[in-house]
Amino acid sequence: MLQVEHLSYDVQEEGRQSEILSDVSFSVKDGEMLVITGPNGGGKSTLAKLLMGINKETAGKITLNGTDITEMTIDERAKAGMGFAFQQPPRFKGMTVRRLLHLAAGRALSEDECCELLSSVGLCAMEYIDREADATLSGGEMKRIEIATVLAKHHDICIFDEPEAGIDLWSFSMLIKRFEQIHREKRESLILISHQERIIQMADRIMVISDGKVESIGAAEEIMPHLFGQEINSCHCRQQKGGEL
């Protein structure tokens, strides 16, 4: 179980202190799927980075399975059971996709295991397994490979920051099926940051963040009627040109 208490994050800009997140509190139960949505610039990605330890909170406390992880490093949080997929995945010149999957899993994977992971995110495995995870891959390809690295190892809780960004509709359908499988098996908790209606519909609970504050949080059936038709959905829950989401 993840417990977040009174989390705040401030930054210094041109000599002035700006509040990015203010007094954010919520929890994620074992096996639960929480979808975080809200307007762009509202603080969703910042919250995800605070949870993973990429950024350091100004105030507040984060507890995972009864252990205070607030002062833990990224590596320590990963070992404690947290997984994370960036909105914009990093690239690694000189490292093959196969090697990246091995490192993510923490062990040597068989070729069949690597292929299964890549296929689960909509990639033709044999075309990618020995390619370098560098600038020769598109943003959508890198996004899917990074999601495969998160899926390569069991985590108590996985955080996916806009997993739908930059991928085609067929690959998106593959991802939805994988998220549904993880959720159905209840082996891992999921936090999905998304504007996409199909992902929001999968949630057990929905949290809306706006202007750095929790605007609302509750069961999906309570929150969804207030979401659709509003600006945060009308701008983002449509298919973009070129068949991408």
MIPATOR-366505 format. One record per residue (C-alpha): chain; x, y, z; residue number from 1. Coordinates in Angstrom, 1 decimal. Example, Ala and Ser with C-alpha at 12.3 -4.5 7.8 and 13.67 -1.06 7.14 Angstrom:
2
['A' [12.3 -4.5 7.8] 1]
['A' [13.7 -1.1 7.1] 2]
***
This chain:
245
['A' [0.0 0.0 0.0] 1]
['A' [1.2 3.5 -0.9] 2]
['A' [0.4 6.3 1.5] 3]
['A' [1.1 10.0 0.6] 4]
['A' [0.6 12.6 3.3] 5]
['A' [0.6 16.4 2.8] 6]
['A' [3.1 16.3 -0.1] 7]
['A' [4.2 19.8 -1.3] 8]
['A' [6.9 20.9 -3.8] 9]
['A' [8.2 24.4 -4.3] 10]
['A' [10.8 25.8 -6.7] 11]
['A' [12.8 29.0 -6.9] 12]
['A' [12.2 31.0 -10.1] 13]
['A' [13.9 34.3 -10.6] 14]
['A' [14.4 34.8 -6.9] 15]
['A' [10.8 34.0 -6.2] 16]
['A' [9.4 30.8 -4.6] 17]
['A' [6.7 29.1 -6.7] 18]
['A' [4.4 26.4 -5.4] 19]
['A' [4.1 23.5 -7.8] 20]
['A' [2.2 21.0 -5.5] 21]
['A' [0.4 21.9 -2.4] 22]
['A' [-0.7 19.5 0.4] 23]
['A' [-1.4 16.5 -1.7] 24]
['A' [-2.6 13.4 0.2] 25]
['A' [-3.9 10.1 -1.1] 26]
['A' [-3.4 6.4 -0.9] 27]
['A' [-3.3 3.4 -3.3] 28]
['A' [-4.3 0.0 -1.9] 29]
['A' [-2.7 -3.3 -2.9] 30]
['A' [-3.9 -4.3 -6.3] 31]
['A' [-5.7 -1.0 -6.9] 32]
['A' [-5.6 1.1 -10.1] 33]
['A' [-5.5 4.9 -9.5] 34]
['A' [-5.8 7.1 -12.6] 35]
['A' [-4.5 10.7 -12.1] 36]
['A' [-5.9 13.2 -14.6] 37]
['A' [-6.4 17.0 -14.9] 38]
['A' [-5.3 20.0 -17.0] 39]
['A' [-1.8 20.2 -18.5] 40]
['A' [0.6 21.9 -16.1] 41]
['A' [-1.4 21.0 -13.1] 42]
['A' [1.4 19.0 -11.4] 43]
['A' [0.7 15.4 -12.4] 44]
['A' [4.2 14.6 -13.7] 45]
['A' [5.8 16.5 -10.9] 46]
['A' [3.9 14.3 -8.4] 47]
['A' [5.0 11.1 -10.2] 48]
['A' [8.7 12.2 -10.0] 49]
['A' [8.3 13.0 -6.3] 50]
['A' [6.9 9.5 -5.7] 51]
['A' [9.9 7.9 -7.4] 52]
['A' [12.4 10.2 -5.8] 53]
['A' [13.5 12.0 -9.0] 54]
['A' [12.6 15.3 -7.4] 55]
['A' [12.7 16.0 -3.7] 56]
['A' [9.5 17.2 -1.9] 57]
['A' [9.5 20.4 0.1] 58]
['A' [7.2 18.8 2.7] 59]
['A' [5.3 15.7 3.3] 60]
['A' [5.7 12.0 3.8] 61]
['A' [5.6 8.9 1.5] 62]
['A' [5.1 5.4 2.9] 63]
['A' [5.2 2.1 1.0] 64]
['A' [4.0 -1.0 2.6] 65]
['A' [4.5 0.5 6.1] 66]
['A' [8.0 1.8 5.4] 67]
['A' [8.8 5.5 5.2] 68]
['A' [10.6 6.0 1.9] 69]
['A' [10.6 9.8 1.9] 70]
['A' [14.4 10.0 2.3] 71]
['A' [15.2 7.0 0.0] 72]
['A' [17.0 7.4 -3.3] 73]
['A' [15.6 6.3 -6.6] 74]
['A' [17.5 3.0 -6.4] 75]
['A' [16.3 2.4 -2.9] 76]
['A' [12.7 3.0 -3.9] 77]
['A' [13.1 0.7 -6.9] 78]
['A' [14.5 -2.0 -4.6] 79]
['A' [11.6 -1.4 -2.2] 80]
['A' [9.1 -2.2 -5.0] 81]
['A' [8.4 0.9 -7.1] 82]
['A' [8.5 1.0 -10.9] 83]
['A' [8.4 4.1 -13.1] 84]
['A' [7.9 4.9 -16.8] 85]
['A' [8.7 8.4 -17.9] 86]
['A' [6.5 10.5 -20.1] 87]
['A' [9.6 11.2 -22.2] 88]
['A' [11.8 8.1 -21.9] 89]
['A' [15.6 8.5 -21.7] 90]
['A' [17.8 7.1 -24.5] 91]
['A' [20.9 5.0 -24.1] 92]
['A' [23.5 5.1 -26.9] 93]
['A' [25.5 1.9 -27.1] 94]
['A' [23.0 -0.2 -25.1] 95]
['A' [20.8 -2.7 -26.9] 96]
['A' [17.2 -3.2 -26.1] 97]
['A' [18.0 -6.8 -25.0] 98]
['A' [20.6 -5.5 -22.5] 99]
['A' [18.2 -2.8 -21.3] 100]
['A' [15.6 -5.5 -20.5] 101]
['A' [18.2 -7.6 -18.7] 102]
['A' [19.1 -4.7 -16.5] 103]
['A' [15.5 -3.8 -15.8] 104]
['A' [14.7 -7.4 -14.8] 105]
['A' [17.8 -7.7 -12.6] 106]
['A' [18.7 -11.0 -14.3] 107]
['A' [19.5 -12.5 -17.6] 108]
['A' [16.3 -13.0 -19.6] 109]
['A' [15.9 -15.7 -22.2] 110]
['A' [15.3 -14.6 -25.8] 111]
['A' [11.7 -15.9 -25.5] 112]
['A' [11.2 -13.7 -22.3] 113]
['A' [12.5 -10.6 -24.1] 114]
['A' [10.3 -11.3 -27.1] 115]
['A' [7.2 -11.8 -25.0] 116]
['A' [7.8 -8.4 -23.2] 117]
['A' [8.3 -6.6 -26.5] 118]
['A' [5.3 -8.3 -28.1] 119]
['A' [3.2 -7.3 -25.1] 120]
['A' [3.7 -3.6 -25.9] 121]
['A' [3.1 -3.9 -29.6] 122]
['A' [6.6 -4.3 -31.0] 123]
['A' [7.8 -7.0 -33.5] 124]
['A' [10.3 -8.4 -31.1] 125]
['A' [13.0 -9.7 -33.5] 126]
['A' [13.2 -6.3 -35.2] 127]
['A' [14.0 -4.5 -32.0] 128]
['A' [15.8 -6.9 -29.5] 129]
['A' [19.3 -6.1 -30.8] 130]
['A' [18.8 -2.5 -31.8] 131]
['A' [20.3 0.3 -29.7] 132]
['A' [17.9 2.2 -27.5] 133]
['A' [19.1 5.5 -28.9] 134]
['A' [18.0 8.3 -31.2] 135]
['A' [17.4 5.9 -34.1] 136]
['A' [14.2 4.9 -32.4] 137]
['A' [11.1 7.1 -32.6] 138]
['A' [9.5 8.5 -29.5] 139]
['A' [6.6 6.0 -29.7] 140]
['A' [9.1 3.1 -30.0] 141]
['A' [11.1 4.3 -27.0] 142]
['A' [7.9 4.7 -25.0] 143]
['A' [6.9 1.1 -25.6] 144]
['A' [10.4 -0.2 -24.9] 145]
['A' [10.4 1.6 -21.6] 146]
['A' [7.0 0.2 -20.6] 147]
['A' [8.4 -3.2 -21.4] 148]
['A' [11.3 -2.6 -19.0] 149]
['A' [8.9 -1.7 -16.2] 150]
['A' [7.0 -4.9 -16.9] 151]
['A' [10.2 -7.0 -16.9] 152]
['A' [10.2 -7.1 -13.1] 153]
['A' [7.5 -7.5 -10.5] 154]
['A' [6.8 -4.3 -8.5] 155]
['A' [4.5 -3.6 -5.7] 156]
['A' [3.4 -0.4 -7.4] 157]
['A' [4.1 0.9 -10.9] 158]
['A' [3.7 4.5 -12.1] 159]
['A' [3.1 5.2 -15.7] 160]
['A' [3.2 8.8 -16.9] 161]
['A' [1.0 9.2 -19.9] 162]
['A' [1.7 5.7 -21.3] 163]
['A' [-0.5 6.5 -24.4] 164]
['A' [1.5 9.5 -25.6] 165]
['A' [3.0 9.1 -29.0] 166]
['A' [1.9 5.5 -29.8] 167]
['A' [-0.5 4.2 -32.5] 168]
['A' [-3.9 2.9 -31.9] 169]
['A' [-3.0 -0.8 -32.3] 170]
['A' [-0.1 -0.5 -29.8] 171]
['A' [-2.4 1.4 -27.5] 172]
['A' [-4.9 -1.5 -27.6] 173]
['A' [-2.0 -3.9 -26.7] 174]
['A' [-1.1 -1.7 -23.7] 175]
['A' [-4.7 -1.6 -22.5] 176]
['A' [-4.9 -5.4 -22.5] 177]
['A' [-1.7 -5.6 -20.5] 178]
['A' [-2.9 -3.1 -17.9] 179]
['A' [-6.2 -4.9 -17.7] 180]
['A' [-4.3 -8.2 -17.1] 181]
['A' [-2.1 -6.7 -14.3] 182]
['A' [-5.1 -5.2 -12.7] 183]
['A' [-7.1 -8.4 -13.0] 184]
['A' [-4.4 -10.5 -11.4] 185]
['A' [-4.1 -7.9 -8.5] 186]
['A' [-0.4 -8.6 -8.2] 187]
['A' [0.7 -5.0 -8.5] 188]
['A' [-0.9 -1.6 -7.8] 189]
['A' [-1.0 0.9 -10.7] 190]
['A' [-0.8 4.6 -10.9] 191]
['A' [-1.6 5.8 -14.4] 192]
['A' [-1.3 9.5 -15.3] 193]
['A' [-3.5 10.0 -18.3] 194]
['A' [-6.0 12.2 -20.2] 195]
['A' [-7.2 9.2 -22.3] 196]
['A' [-10.8 8.2 -21.8] 197]
['A' [-10.2 4.5 -22.2] 198]
['A' [-7.5 4.5 -19.5] 199]
['A' [-9.6 6.6 -17.1] 200]
['A' [-12.5 4.1 -17.6] 201]
['A' [-10.3 1.3 -16.3] 202]
['A' [-9.7 3.0 -12.9] 203]
['A' [-10.9 1.8 -9.5] 204]
['A' [-10.4 5.4 -8.3] 205]
['A' [-9.7 8.7 -10.1] 206]
['A' [-7.8 11.7 -8.7] 207]
['A' [-8.1 15.1 -10.5] 208]
['A' [-5.2 17.5 -9.9] 209]
['A' [-5.4 21.1 -10.9] 210]
['A' [-3.1 24.0 -10.1] 211]
['A' [-1.0 21.8 -7.9] 212]
['A' [-3.9 20.7 -5.7] 213]
['A' [-6.2 17.7 -5.4] 214]
['A' [-9.4 18.9 -6.9] 215]
['A' [-11.3 15.7 -6.4] 216]
['A' [-10.6 12.0 -5.6] 217]
['A' [-13.0 9.1 -5.4] 218]
['A' [-14.4 6.0 -7.0] 219]
['A' [-14.5 6.0 -10.7] 220]
['A' [-18.3 5.9 -10.9] 221]
['A' [-18.4 9.0 -8.7] 222]
['A' [-15.8 11.1 -10.5] 223]
['A' [-16.3 10.2 -14.2] 224]
['A' [-19.6 11.9 -14.7] 225]
['A' [-18.0 15.2 -13.7] 226]
['A' [-15.0 14.7 -16.1] 227]
['A' [-16.4 14.0 -19.5] 228]
['A' [-17.4 17.0 -21.5] 229]
['A' [-15.1 19.2 -19.5] 230]
['A' [-12.0 20.8 -21.0] 231]
['A' [-9.5 18.3 -19.6] 232]
['A' [-11.1 15.6 -21.6] 233]
['A' [-12.3 17.4 -24.7] 234]
['A' [-8.7 18.5 -25.5] 235]
['A' [-7.0 15.2 -24.9] 236]
['A' [-9.4 12.2 -25.3] 237]
['A' [-9.5 12.4 -29.1] 238]
['A' [-7.4 10.7 -31.6] 239]
['A' [-4.7 13.0 -33.1] 240]
['A' [-3.7 13.2 -36.7] 241]
['A' [-1.8 10.2 -38.1] 242]
['A' [-3.5 7.6 -35.9] 243]
['A' [-1.6 8.5 -32.7] 244]
['A' [-3.0 9.1 -29.3] 245]
***
